[in-house]
Amino acid sequence: MAETRNLWETFLEKLSETVSSNIFTFSLLTATLTAAFLLRILPAKWGIYLSGLESYWHYYVAKHMVEQGYSWIFQPQGWIDKLSWYPEGRDVAATTFLGVPLTVAAFTQLFQPLGLTLETASFLLPPVMATLTCLTVYFLGVELAGRRAGLLASLLLAFTPVYAVRSLAGQLDPSTVGMFTLALLSLLIVKASKAETWRRNLAFAVASGLAFAYLNLSWEACYYAGLLMAAFLLVAFTLKKGDPGKLSSAYLITVLIGVLTALCFPKPGATVILSAGGLPVLLGIILALTYPTLTLKLPLRKALALSVALTAAVGFASHLAGITSIQAEEVWAALNPAFRTETLTGILGESVLAFRQGTWASLFLSFGSLIFFAIAGCLLSLRKAELPAVYFTLFLLTSLYAASSLIHMEILASIPVSLLAALLLSELFKASGRILSGRGKSLRRTPVSKVAFLLPAILILLIASTLSNTVTYASNPPPIVSSSLPTGEQAEDWLDALQWLKENLPPGEPVAAWWTHGYWLEALAGKATLTDASLLKPEKAALLSLALLSSEEEAARILKEELGCRYLLVSIATVKHPQIAGIHLPAGFGDEGSWIWMARAAHEIKPEITLNSVDKNGDGFPDAETLLGKAIFYAIGLITEENFKHFQIVYVSPSHEKLKEAELITQIIILKVEG
């Protein structure tokens, strides 16, 4: 036993000495980045398909850029996409963060001579950007606590479930570019703030501004980044950390470049500074301009108090001028989940798990045990209270609040969680090396020494638990390939239905469907849609919900007269009845699982519609008197096409004929209004 312990101590001592070598650092970092990339291209085994609610929209916009150029972005009457939100259409440049499609289109055109297609570029961009993000986080870790922390942070981020899942190949989400630019912005603003010379301060601030500009064009989290930088400035001034002049210079140059770039594009445009979401950026400018100037004539405490008072006065004046009324509802909905559930957009969005309020359970599923290490690392960093520690503590606290408000925003916390967890593990690793080498005898009696001895096992368990969950998810087919079923197998119902629409309906023919399906219908079938995941016109989505939960006759009238649409697509997932052969039950993975939110949305425009009025018998699904209920009864095999009086079933998935032997299937049913 003693010999084993001696061997273990010798191993840890040698490992602690080796980790500081450049060759080892480069090798381990290269291995980490390679593993991060290879993990994220696992979906390639299913083919080149995109995942996520918005991926096909960004692909669709990038395709237009490659084919038609970019000039429409800056024209007053630019591209009005008539396939979106039929019949009014959608002003693409004014309603889309264009960073992702611009990046995809640019890479496609740049490498087209080498055979790169738009589809492949869209598929590969997420893992490429994620690899660059892991590299950037390595340098962030170096700034926070040295190379050891940087290596650990990069490794932890590479396998953090929430980030790995959101950056898999095909996940062409705004966070694809957004997370990289947010990490790069964080690195550069910290380096600019702590620069020893004005020349380095200016150089890093300009680079930081370019990163902020890229973020402003790519992701709605640019408003969060503005808040984070302004909070960092205020806290740094309050704690008297860093040079006020260099802090202000870094902030002002960063914001100036970022805002001027944003003003050139319709979205975000001026809202990046003149709106409720952009107000922190404006207030940060006032603080950065006044505090360093006042410190020349007043004591630091009085200068800070007066500067904060002036900043607050500008904020109040902005409110009186109506600036805070712009985006007020969106900002308040992000800050207050209770308010979000009272809005029509919030009600519709909550039909998807990602747009519901976060919980401790969702945080643990997204980060595993890393969340506890990050909190401990945060407490450890506060002991130093240096500029990087201040920044990442604020980053952690604010991003965890965002994650608790909206599950979709949990990805923001993956950077500070990885960094602060790495900080703690790095300190434990350092302590274990000192203790076991005999250079830290005084630490042998401390609790940390006992934990430090088990550090390698802790790290292995951390990586193993997160890696196993991530690999399992990454190995599953994209939703469009599995038809949104959690079986891990290919089911071509959606692909077949989209191909049928493409071949049998005229180009641009409007097809009504639940909002989560809109982008698939538009980008892959070339059909006009009434709703999509942007939820730009939630009232129209609520009207469609009303049609689905009305009688067949009333649904036909709403579709034909109010929505101007003849075709309706519904997706119903069913599971084999455990006792009755040839009969299925609703499984809840299709539109039948969203009816509760349909009812709540329909209630907003027709108060008579309630959960009880739609489900009178209390079986958990809409009654057969409703159009959606009738479609469910048809899908599970209880009624036939003849039972539809005002609609004709023009297409149903081939899987409908396999009810007797199938265990779990998705059926795409396309109905046409009679007459």
Phi, psi and omega in degrees: 000316180295322180294320178298318180296319179296319177298319180295317179294320179296319179298314180295322180295314180295322180295321179296324179285323184287328186298338181275354181282146182296321182296316180296317180300311180298318182295313182292321178295318178297318179296319180296313181294323178295316179297320179300317181290314183296322177300320187280349178259012177303324179298350181298338182293343179266354183111179182272090178230153179260158180232167176092159185293323188255356188301314183289338174291314180294325174296317180299317179291318178298322178299319178296322178296316181295322185275325188246354181090193188240355187296332181298337181299324188257006179270142180304317175250081184279219184278113171261107184282110184281351176277347179259139174050052178306140000265354186293323184089181185225129173283102191296310184296327183278347185236009184227132167286116192269002183301316182291307178298326176298318180294315180297314181296319181296315179296321180298313181291327181292318185254011178302322177300338179268004177096009180285127178261164179298321180297316180292320178298318178296323181289320187270341183303316181302310179294328177295313180293325178294322177296318177294325178294318177298322177295317179297321179293330173302312180292329174296318178296324177298317179296325184283314187204022176100178186294324180300315178295323179297316178297316180295318181298316179297318179295316181294318180295323182302328185245008176296124188306312186296323181282320180298317182295320183279356180236020175293157177305130181097347180276075185278061183269155175305332178291345176306307176274326186299319181292322177295313182292327177293318177294318180294318177300316180298316180299313186286324180291325177292316180294322177294321183291328182256011181299140182280334182239157178293330180295314178293322178302313181294316182297313180292326179294320177296315178297321177297320178298322178294321177295319179295322178298315179297319178295318180301328182275350193248328195209141179294345176290000174299329177292323176296318179298321177298319177296316182298316180293319179294320178295320178299318179298313182296314182292320178299318177296318182295319181275359180059046179255130178081174179276118181304322180296315181288324175299314180294319179299314180300316182292312185296317180293318178301310182293320181301311181294317181296316182289316180299322177293316181298325181295339180281347183244146180300327179228123008278345179062217184289346182294344179294345179225330183250070178192172177298321178290327181268358182302320178303325178296315179297315180294324177297325178296315179298316180297317181293330180280324188272319188297308180300326180292316182291331180294342179286339185238343184233157172301155186302318183294316179292322179298318179294316181299315180292321179296317178295322179296317178295320178296317178297323179296319178295320177298318179293320178296323178297322178295316179295328181282353178090005181296320183286350177285338177285125183066015184301316182294318180296317181293315181294325177294325178289324182279330187234097181302329180297322178292322182299322182289349178265351179266152180297319178298318179295319179298313180295318182296326184290355173291345175250133185305322185298338183255024174257170181291139179287156178225171176297327178296316180293324176297318181292322177295328183278329186238348184064209181287353178302329183299323180287322177294325180293319179296317177296321177295327177297315178297322179294320182293331181294338178293328179275318179053035173277170186303312178300320180296319178299314182299311186283336171293315176297319178302313181296310185297314182289322180289327176293325175295316178300320180293324179288336179278322185211121182303324181301335183265007177300332182300332179302323185283350184296328179290304180293328178297314180296318182293313185285328172294321178294324177300314180296312181296324178296317179293321177295319179296317179297317180296320180296322178296319180291319182293311187284344176269356179086004181270356182229056184301327181293340182274350183298334183269354184273152179300327183296331181293326179292320178290321184299326181297331182264010187305311181303319179294321178298314182296318179298317179296319178301309183293319183296316183292317179287322181296317182297316179295319182292316180297320179300314180292318182296335181279348180283151179290154175300155182306323182290336178275323180270001186056037176065022177264142182274038184268344184074016182235161180281135175219115192266022183299314181291317180298320178294318181294319179295322178293322178297316178300318182296324185270336190247345178250147180300150177303134178081002178297128181289137177231122179277138178199161177302148193301334181291344183262354190303312184294327177296315182297321183283308187284327187257332180252348179071029182251149177289144182238151179270332181217158173204185188290350177288336181049041180294328180233078185298335180297324179291321177295324178292323178294321176295321176300319178299319179298316181296329184258011176262176175295163182301318181296314180292323178297318179298320179295315181298315182297315186283314188269320185265328181254349177062042187223140180256340186247142179227131178248131174233146179244118183239122176262133182229153180234147185300134177294132184292345186234326186258119181291142177079002181240140177246170175238152176299134184264336178093005182263359180241209181295335178295340177272354182252004188296331180298316180285331172298316181295318179295321178291317179297328179298330181293333180251345176216093187303339180293338179281118177224171178299321181289325181288333180276325181240075185291326183273355174071028180271002176093004179218159181302146180292163183291345178288340179273157180296316179295319178299319179294321177296323178294316180297325176293318183294326182272358172093017182267337177227169181241182181299329183296342181283348178272124184259330185246359179228151174245130176280109182265344178203140171216143182304144175304336181295343178298332179278359183250023183300327185292322184254341185286143178271309182217122184220160170248134177242123175265120182244125178247121183249148178239133179295130179288146174087000000 
